[in-house]
């Protein structure tokens, strides 16, 4: 869900970003229904409290993955950067 949020931050999801999202969802073993929920941001409000319970190492790993997602199309928009900064703060990684 967070990867999708970062990729959609600038309002445009390129083919490279879509491919990255699909690969990330496949690596997590998401079902077709779960993938649809991610694409539609269904359950976004439930994602943040779950992420808050992660260990510091897991939060850092998650942030590394989010940064890789932002770089998927080779460009970082101001909106994507703002979203990364906000998520860094939410994760307590400042």
Protein Blocks (a to p, Z undefined) as FASTA:
>chain_A
ZZmmmmmmnopacfklmmmmmmmmmmnopafklmmmmmnopoklmmmmmmmmpcfklmmm
mmmmmmmmmmmnopacfklmmmmmmmmmmnopZZ
